[in-house]
Structure formats: structure tokens, C-alpha cells
Amino acid sequence: MSDAFKSIEQGLKEAIAHARGGEAVTIHEIDIPDADVQAIRARTGLSQAEFARSIGVKKATLLNWEQRRRAPDGPARVLLALIDKDPSIVQRTLAG
């Protein structure tokens, strides 16, 4: 068995035990601050269209975030927090 399979198998066993009221499971919570999307994008040096494309959202979505009509949530918040800490993380990580 591969290490990945063993890890997945262990996770499933822990989930089943937790669901049955068994042993306590460690839950990791991370506080993600509200994102200033316009400032984050500006630090990347990308246009709105380029930035939206680089993070996999529509330009209209990005505009709504930048103008604070809507707020990013879930994975988008995490991704923006990462970009806030390291503006070139997406390009560097996904570069072919």
C-alpha cells in the first residue's frame, strides 16, 4: 500500500470512530482575516482580468469583492490569505 492510501485509510477510520462517538478527533481551526482584495491584487501587479483568471474566478466576482458588494468565502478566502502573505505564490506554484 502507498503512503497516500495509508493516510486516507487512517483518516476514514478516525472519521468512523468519531461518528460512532468514539475517540476525540483533533480539529484544526485557522482564523482567516477579512481580505482587502484590491490591495492584495495590487501587490501582485496583475490587472483585474489577469488576477481573476489566476485564481479561477470571473472578473465580475473579483469586481464585487474589490468594491465590497460581496465578500470571498471558503477556499477563496484561504487562497487570498496566502496571496496576501506571498503575492507570487500562485504563479510560482502553478508555473509549468
C-alpha positions as CSV (number, residue, x, y, z in Angstrom):
1,M,0.0,0.0,0.0
2,S,1.1,3.5,-0.8
3,D,1.6,6.2,1.9
4,A,-1.3,8.1,0.4
5,F,-3.6,5.2,0.8
6,K,-2.5,4.5,4.4
7,S,-3.1,8.2,5.2
8,I,-6.6,8.1,3.6
9,E,-7.4,4.9,5.3
10,Q,-6.4,6.2,8.7
11,G,-8.5,9.4,8.2
12,L,-11.5,7.3,7.3
13,K,-11.0,5.1,10.4
14,E,-10.8,8.2,12.6
15,A,-13.9,9.7,10.9
16,I,-15.9,6.5,11.5
17,A,-14.8,6.3,15.1
18,H,-15.8,9.9,15.7
19,A,-19.2,9.4,14.1
20,R,-19.8,6.5,16.4
21,G,-19.0,8.6,19.4
22,G,-15.5,7.1,19.9
23,E,-12.2,8.8,20.5
24,A,-11.9,12.5,20.3
25,V,-10.6,13.9,17.0
26,T,-8.3,16.9,16.7
27,I,-9.9,19.7,14.8
28,H,-7.6,22.5,13.5
29,E,-9.2,25.9,13.2
30,I,-7.4,28.8,11.5
31,D,-8.6,32.3,11.8
32,I,-8.5,33.9,8.4
33,P,-8.8,37.7,8.4
34,D,-11.1,39.6,6.1
35,A,-9.3,40.3,2.8
36,D,-8.6,43.6,1.2
37,V,-8.9,42.1,-2.2
38,Q,-8.0,45.3,-4.1
39,A,-4.8,45.7,-2.1
40,I,-3.9,42.1,-2.4
41,R,-4.3,42.2,-6.2
42,A,-2.3,45.5,-6.5
43,R,0.6,43.8,-4.7
44,T,0.6,41.0,-7.4
45,G,1.0,43.6,-10.2
46,L,-1.8,41.9,-12.1
47,S,-4.7,43.5,-13.9
48,Q,-8.2,42.6,-12.7
49,A,-8.7,40.2,-15.6
50,E,-5.3,38.6,-15.0
51,F,-5.8,38.2,-11.3
52,A,-9.3,36.8,-11.7
53,R,-8.1,34.3,-14.2
54,S,-5.1,33.3,-12.0
55,I,-7.3,32.4,-9.0
56,G,-10.1,30.8,-11.1
57,V,-12.9,33.3,-10.6
58,K,-14.9,35.5,-13.0
59,K,-13.8,39.1,-13.4
60,A,-17.3,40.2,-12.2
61,T,-16.7,38.2,-9.0
62,L,-13.4,40.0,-8.4
63,L,-15.0,43.4,-9.0
64,N,-17.7,42.6,-6.5
65,W,-15.1,41.7,-3.9
66,E,-13.0,44.8,-4.7
67,Q,-16.0,47.1,-4.4
68,R,-17.1,45.2,-1.2
69,R,-20.5,44.4,-2.6
70,R,-19.7,40.8,-1.8
71,A,-17.0,39.0,0.3
72,P,-15.0,36.0,-0.6
73,D,-15.6,32.9,1.5
74,G,-14.4,29.4,1.9
75,P,-11.4,28.3,-0.3
76,A,-11.3,31.8,-1.9
77,R,-10.6,33.4,1.5
78,V,-7.8,30.9,2.1
79,L,-6.3,31.5,-1.3
80,L,-6.4,35.3,-0.9
81,A,-4.8,35.0,2.6
82,L,-2.0,33.0,1.0
83,I,-1.5,35.5,-1.8
84,D,-1.6,38.3,0.8
85,K,1.4,36.7,2.5
86,D,3.2,35.8,-0.7
87,P,1.9,37.7,-3.8
88,S,3.7,35.4,-6.3
89,I,2.6,32.1,-4.7
90,V,0.1,31.2,-7.4
91,Q,2.3,31.9,-10.3
92,R,5.3,30.2,-8.7
93,T,3.4,27.2,-7.6
94,L,1.5,26.6,-10.8
95,A,4.2,27.5,-13.3
96,G,4.6,24.8,-15.8
